[in-house]
Amino acid sequence: MKKNYSKAIVISLCLAFASLAMVVSCSRGGSTNFKTDDDRALYSMGIMFGGRMADLRLTDKELDFLIQGIRDAAQSKKPAVDIKDYQQKIRSLFDERLKKQSEITRKEGTTFLEDFIKKEGATKTASGLAYKILTPGTGKTPAESDVVEVHYKGTLINGTVFDSSYERNEKVTFALNRVIKGWTEGLQLIKEGGKVKLVIPSELAYGDHGAPPKIPGGATLVFEIELFKITNAASPEAPAVAPQDKAETPSESEEQPKKGKKKQG
């Protein structure tokens, strides 16, 4: 299924602007001298949506222009420029910055993946997926069309946990052909009762755009996954739960698969 990342980016950017506008309008000076829970809530809102722009790597001067635009809009002032003339520039600036940062992140991931192979005796498949089977399992091996039940933990290469079914104490059930490519391939390497560690390059995960705010563009992801059982062959109605399902991702756009139901562990 093709993902309309440009639309998702614009939506995210608009949400960030709208939320930051409220923050700037209320705080005016950007002070963190909190006096009420409303102050803290507004600050938290700014952190959440501002994180969507972290990969832009804006300078202090660029942030000044951004904040001035937000302030003018929040105070209903006349814009200093004709916004219609810069809509395409906003998109191209966003794409250019994301691409530049994702290239850096992707190179770091490549180094990490190769180290994983050398230091842990892992194997790399033809697609670029690196894996180490921790427990092979003794049951059936899933097919791409099957529905599986798993526990998992996902981290960035620096060890930051971005999602964990273990922490939520609930297994997840999903159609294997409706998640990121690295999962589809990696889970077919073990049997029921097995456990595998996967290092997934960005092209088999969330690509250059990532899944903001938790997964940056170009990110290589590390997963440890336990396969408990294969429930049945997938159908069009089968649940689809993407890895990192709890994070705020472009899955909010209409082009993404809908989130599936989770089975209690």
Number of C-alpha atoms within 10 A of each C-alpha: 7 6 14 14 18 15 15 20 20 15 15 22 19 13 15 20 21 16 21 25 23 19 24 22 17 16 16 12 9 12 10 10 9 12 8 8 9 11 17 14 13 18 22 13 17 20 15 17 22 18 15 21 19 13 19 17 12 13 8 9 9 11 12 12 11 14 18 16 18 22 20 16 16 18 13 9 10 9 12 9 9 9 10 8 9 11 11 11 11 14 15 13 12 18 16 13 15 22 18 15 18 22 15 13 19 21 15 15 23 18 11 18 25 16 13 19 16 11 8 11 11 18 16 17 10 6 13 17 21 22 26 21 18 14 16 17 18 11 15 14 20 23 18 17 15 19 23 24 20 24 21 22 19 22 20 19 17 10 10 11 15 18 20 22 21 13 10 12 11 16 19 23 25 26 27 29 17 20 16 17 18 24 21 20 18 22 25 15 17 23 22 22 17 23 24 22 22 27 31 27 25 26 18 19 20 24 18 22 23 21 22 22 21 20 21 24 25 28 29 29 25 23 23 19 24 24 26 19 19 22 14 13 15 20 11 7 8 18 22 24 22 21 21 20 17 15 15 16 20 24 19 14 17 12 15 16 17 14 15 17 13 16 12 10 13
